Amino acid sequence: MVYISGKICSFTFLILSGSLSLAGCQTTPPPSKSTPSVKDAFTQDMQRVLIPQLLAANVQNLSGRLDLRIILNRASEPVACEARKSRHPSAVGFPRPQALSQLAVRQCWNMIYPKVPEAFFDADGTAEIHAPLVFSATEYPNDVGHQQRLQYAAQSQYFWDRVFASQSPKSIGVAGFRYQADADGKVEGCLVSLEPSRMRPDAFKFDAQLQQLLTGRCNALDLKQMPGFATDEAGVARGLVGVEYAPWKGRAR
């Protein structure tokens, strides 16, 4: 279940072969601005953020159970991320690998979060979220769709590490890199687009200087070591990689 600040909205994330189980929401008492539709919408948005990205980040196919504590400010930016031992009764004897805790915290700092409804903020202007997470690695090795998601996430991380290195974007968005490279991985052309994030379109500001910088860095890449790098019959590699960016991304504290 997830607790949002002092106004309790509970739901359970069960990550089991890519599936999710969602429990009901309760509030004590329900804030006047927090209607069921608002709670439901925010719950679903958090689900869309946490589940796919945590699944894709679990490249080691780890199993375990933990509670992820997230604190967001009024701009819906993470100001604290912490992995804790699960308090659920069924978690007794359930493993919580240190690597899984590190994965959850790392991804917590890398995600773009939905805009937090005003009613969920405490007096200090923060909203505290507790998300109990259950990872199960049962069928992942043979799941083609999951392997594709892992590769897409790995390619996105590859571009982030090499193109966004040392950058602090001033807004939230998604950078699209449409590249063409030769058989040795040398980029022959790269078009970069900057678009709003579906989760936070309100926080996007087009930055021509950033676009120019990313284009230059993309054109200087060697993609031979990028996960999933492949060429066609003509020996040319073409692809499109999307990278989410935000001022806090990768800035784990």
N, C-alpha and C positions, 0 to 999 in steps of 0.2 A: 504494500500500500504506500501511497505517497502522501506526506503531510506538507501542506503549503502554509508556512508561517503558523500563526495561532489559529487560523481558520482551517479546520481539518478537512481536506478532500482526499479520500483514500482510494487508491487503485493499485492493483498488483501487476507488476511486470513479470511474466514467466517466459523466459527466452528458451524455447524448446524446439530445436530443429527449425528455427526461424519463425515460430508461432508466438502468439501473445495472448494471454488470458487477462481480461480486464474485469475487476470487481466493481461493486457499486460505490457511489460517492456519498459522503455524509458531511455535514457541517455542524459546528457547535459554537454559537448558533449561526444560522445562515445570514451572512451580511446582506444588507438591503440591495447592494449593487451586484451581488453574486447570485444571479439566477441559475437554475439548473443548466440552461443552454450555454451560459458563459463557462461554467465549470466543465461541462462536457466538451465544449470546443477546445478549451485549454488542455484538458486531459488528452484528447486525441492529438493535438498538436505536439505535446510533449512525447507522446508515443511515437509519432512520426520522426521525431528527432533522435530519441534515445535508441530505439530498437535497431533500425537498420545500421546505424553507425557503430554501435557496440558489437553487433554481429559481424560486420565487415572487418572490424579491428581485431577480432579474435582469431588471428591467423594461426595461433598455436593450438586451436581447438580445445581450449581449456574448459573445464567444468567446475562449477562452484556456486556458492550463494553469498551475497553480500548486500549491504545497504549503502547506497550512494547518496551522500548529502551534498546538495547544491544550493548555494546562496546567490541570488540574482539581485542586482540593483534596479533602480527605476528605469534604467535604459535597457533592462533585460540582458545585462552583461554579467558573466560569472565573476564573482569576487571571492569565492571560496569553493573548493571541491575536496571532498574527503570520502574515502572508502572505509566503512565500518563493518564490524562483525554483525551478521544478521541477528536480529532479535526475535525472529519468528520461531515458534516452538518446534516446527518441523526442521529447523536448520541445525538442530543438535546432531553432531557427528557429520554434518555436511561440510565438505572441504571448502576452504577459501584460500586458494593459492595466492601467494604474494604477487605473482605475476599478473593475476586477475585483478587484484586491487590496483596495481600500477596501471594496468590497461584502462580501467574504469576512470581513474583520476586523469590520466593523460587525455582521454577522449572528452572528458567533462570540460577541459580547457580548450578543446578544439571545435566544439559544436556551436552552431548558431541557434539560439533559443527563441521560441515564440514570445510575442509581446505579453508580458504578465498583466492580467486584469488589475485595475486599480484596487479593487476590494481585497486583493490578496497581500498587499503590502503591510508591514508592521510600521510602528511609529518611526522607526529609524530609517525607513525608506527601502527596506530589503524584504525579499520573499524567500523563505527557507523551504526547500523541497527535499523530501526523503523518499528515495526510490529503491525499494527492495528488488534486487535483480537475481534471477536464477538462470545460470548458463548450463546448457546441456549439449554435449558434443556428439550425440548419438549417430546421426546419419550424415553429418557434414562431408566426410571424405568422398561420398558418392553422389553428392548433390551438385549437379552441373550449375544450376542457378546460383547457388551459394559460391561456388568457385569463381564464377564470373563476377559476382559482387566483390569478392576478395581481390581479384585482379584489377577491377576498376578503382577500388579504394587504394590499392598499392600504386597504381599509376598516378592517381591524384596526389598521393603523398610524395611520390618521386618528383613531380613538378613543384609542389609546395617547397620541398627542401632545397631545390636548386634554383628556382625562379623567384620565390618570395623571400629567400634568405635575407635576413637583416632588415626587411621592410616592415613598416608599421602602417598598414592601410588606415585611412582616415574614416572609412565607412564600411558598411557590410554589403557583400555582394558575391557574385560568382564569376570567375574568370574562365573563359572558354579558350582553349589552345587548339587550333586546327593546324596540324603540322604535316609536312612532307619531309622524309629523310631518305638517304641512300642506304645501301645494304650494310654499310659500316656504322650506321646510326647518326651520321652527320646531317643536321637539319639543313634542308635546302630552302625552306620557306615556312613561315609561321604567321598565322593571323590570330590576333588576340581580341576577344570581345569582353566587355564588362557589362554584366547584367544584374538586375536586382535579385536578391534571394527570395524564393517563394515564401519563406518563413518570415522574412522581415523586409518587405519591399519599401516600407517607410524609411528605412535607415540607409538607403542607397544614394550615393552621390557620384555621378560620373567624374572620373579623374583622368584627364587626357595624359598628364605627366606619368601616372602610374601605368597606363596602357602602353605608352611609348617605352618605358623602362622594361616592362614584362616582355614586350615584343623583341627587344634587343637581347635580352637574356635567353629567351626561347630560341632565337636564331643561332645562339652560340652553344646550344646543348649537344651532348653526345648521348643519343638515346639507346645505344647498344645494350646498356645494362638495365634499361627500364623493364619492369615485369611485363611479360606479354608482347615484347617487341617482335614484330614479324614483318616480312616483306612479301609482296605479291610476285607473280611470275616474272615481272619485269625488273624485280630487284628493288622495288620502291616501297617504302613504308608510309602509310597514311593513317591518320587517326584524329580523334577529337577527345580531349581530356578536359574535364571540368574540375575546377578547384574553388571551394568555398573560402572566402577570406573575411576576416574581422579584425579589429584592432587588438583583441586579446588572444587570438589564435596562436597556439604554440608557446604561450607565455606562462607556463605552469609555475606556481609559486611555492 
